[in-house]
Amino acid sequence: QMQRELTVTLDLETEVLPLSEEQSVLLFQSVRELLMNIVKHAGTTEARIVVAQSDGTLRLTVSDQGAGCDVMTAETRL
């Protein structure tokens, strides 16, 4: 299996995340899958994760500066 490098910048806008164990596992698995998709498809070696919380809502943003996709083509396949 080929190893690939990915540099991830983590921006935590909150220090404490009051999550249950189940929510923590779901969050971890989701971020892992998003990062794996970046490695496999984006054609970039850098990603950024931003974690913010306000008014009881947790916002997690995973982004990259990769190749992107053709939205029109993706929508016609659905």
C-alpha positions, 0 to 999 in steps of 0.5 A, spaced: 500 500 500 502 506 497 503 511 503 502 519 502 503 525 506 498 530 508 500 536 512 494 538 516 493 544 520 488 544 526 484 551 528 481 550 534 476 556 536 474 552 542 478 549 547 472 544 550 468 540 546 462 537 550 461 530 546 459 524 548 463 518 547 459 516 541 459 523 538 466 523 539 467 517 535 463 519 529 466 526 529 473 522 529 471 517 523 468 523 519 474 527 519 478 521 518 474 519 512 474 526 509 482 526 510 482 520 506 478 523 500 483 529 500 489 524 500 485 520 494 482 525 490 484 532 491 491 532 488 494 536 494 498 535 500 495 540 505 488 540 508 485 544 514 480 543 519 477 548 523 473 546 529 468 552 532 462 552 537 457 557 538 450 557 541 450 549 542 452 548 535 459 544 533 461 546 526 467 542 523 470 544 516 475 540 513 478 544 506 483 543 501 486 547 495 486 541 491 483 539 484 476 540 486 470 536 481 466 538 476 459 540 480 455 539 474 458 532 472 457 530 479 450 532 480 448 528 473 450 522 476 445 522 482 
